[in-house]
Amino acid sequence: MHWPKLSTQKIKLKIFEALSKNLNYRSENILGVPASFLDTDIFYDDAPFLKDAPFLSMLIANPNHIGCHTLGGEKEPIFNGTQEIEKDLIRICAEEIFGANPHSYDGYVASGGTEANIEACWIYRNYFNNEFGANTNEIALIYSQDSHYSLPKAANLLGLDSLVFSVNENDRSVNISDLEKKLLAQIASGKKYFIVNINLSTTMFGSVDDINKITNLLHLLNIHYKLHVDAAFGGFIYPFTNADSIHNFKNPHVSSITIDGHKMLQSPYGTGIFLIRKELMQYVCTEEASYVQGKDFTLCGSRSGANAGCVWMILHNHGSVGWSVKMNQLLDRTASICNGLDDMGVEYFHNPYVNIVAIKSQYISASLAKQFMLVPDNHENPEWYKIVMMPHVKPGIIDNFMNLLSNELLYKRIQP
Ligand SMILES: *Cc1c(COP(=O)(O)O)cnc(C)c1O
């Protein structure tokens, strides 16, 4: 990993250069598109600060990145400049963060992790339909009980049956015998093709599915599958905190990955990132998208080029080294919470490479959880509360929380 840190000046220059390569609604003959710059009463384009504000300038210029730009072939020529920025962003994510070989992947900036996960399932469903003449009722979507709700959402939209395997209560690890039992039952009931989701950190626990354990079982049972990694939460932290990660494209069993910029990276909403190996995007080509040059391969259609530009800017503001330092600092602060909990004898789950701590609910009063906005695993009958160590969480807040928790526990102990 070695993308450079660039100065604010250099970043500005690159973005304005890209914008200048787009066609400009103000100065060029653009008669045929149902789009324009942003409303000038709300977003006036002559504000003096705009020359120092590359993101706002991109927003106002309003480039549309509809389609998938890593595919090559015919291109929408209007927004070529900022589309090149998006391609460079996809390159950094696929090659540098997730170990892909050059030119071996496609990808785009999606509305979020939900869209990227659905896109993956959509591609694999069509892949099994088209390549093997599979009926959709012969395909199942496999994911753990701790997976994000975008997976049942995808199953519902795509008409797929779900296989939800359980995890072990305390360490949230894959219950492999449950998975095996359910797989055998699905096969017996006629399922032949499987779309497998692996979590590179679940939202609630920060747990990471053991990819080898799962693929070994799939191979043992001779299962025909495609594997997606949901790294919506973990994608911008785990590869930087665990150098030995195998949840990436170096692993031949991984076909696609979801990452979210709008979580750890602090980019605006609308910055999910979808990455997939070459020769697979084609299965969701919408041929009817005849007015889009190069057709459409995405779920969302029109999307803002400013979002891609913004993620690119954030990554270059830190550089790969700076980002690693920042993520490891978050991890240090997370570890200090765990040390405090150990001292108090509080039970919790924590993956050492992820900035989440899930605490068993019996140790925390509902009012303390509410005071610190801890999120429960479910709102009806919480069994866990989680702390997410985000950049806004300062040591003072943590100290305050730990003191109050310690007092609560002490009080409980001296109660008769
Ligand atoms: C947040 C999240 C998603 C969904 O992302 P959105 O950007 O909210 O659509 C999917 N999977 C995981 C693990 C997540 O944490």
The ligand as an SDF file (V2000), in Angstrom:
LIG
                    3D

 15 15  0  0  0  0  0  0  0  0999 V2000
  -23.4650   -0.0690    7.1220 C   0  0  0  0  0  0  0  0  0  0  0  0
  -23.3570   -1.4360    6.6020 C   0  0  0  0  0  0  0  0  0  0  0  0
  -24.0050   -1.8250    5.4190 C   0  0  0  0  0  0  0  0  0  0  0  0
  -24.9450   -0.9400    4.6540 C   0  0  0  0  0  0  0  0  0  0  0  0
  -24.4250    0.2520    4.3170 O   0  0  0  0  0  0  0  0  0  0  0  0
  -25.2970    1.5350    3.9510 P   0  0  0  0  0  0  0  0  0  0  0  0
  -24.2110    2.4150    3.4990 O   0  0  0  0  0  0  0  0  0  0  0  0
  -26.0210    1.9660    5.1880 O   0  0  0  0  0  0  0  0  0  0  0  0
  -26.2230    1.1500    2.8550 O   0  0  0  0  0  0  0  0  0  0  0  0
  -23.8060   -3.1140    4.9760 C   0  0  0  0  0  0  0  0  0  0  0  0
  -23.0420   -3.9710    5.6500 N   0  0  0  0  0  0  0  0  0  0  0  0
  -22.4070   -3.6400    6.7910 C   0  0  0  0  0  0  0  0  0  0  0  0
  -21.5670   -4.6490    7.4990 C   0  0  0  0  0  0  0  0  0  0  0  0
  -22.5350   -2.3480    7.3100 C   0  0  0  0  0  0  0  0  0  0  0  0
  -21.9100   -2.0240    8.4420 O   0  0  0  0  0  0  0  0  0  0  0  0
  1  2  1  0
  2  3  1  0
  2 14  2  0
  3  4  1  0
  3 10  2  0
  4  5  1  0
  5  6  1  0
  6  7  2  0
  6  8  1  0
  6  9  1  0
 10 11  1  0
 11 12  2  0
 12 13  1  0
 12 14  1  0
 14 15  1  0
M  END
$$$$
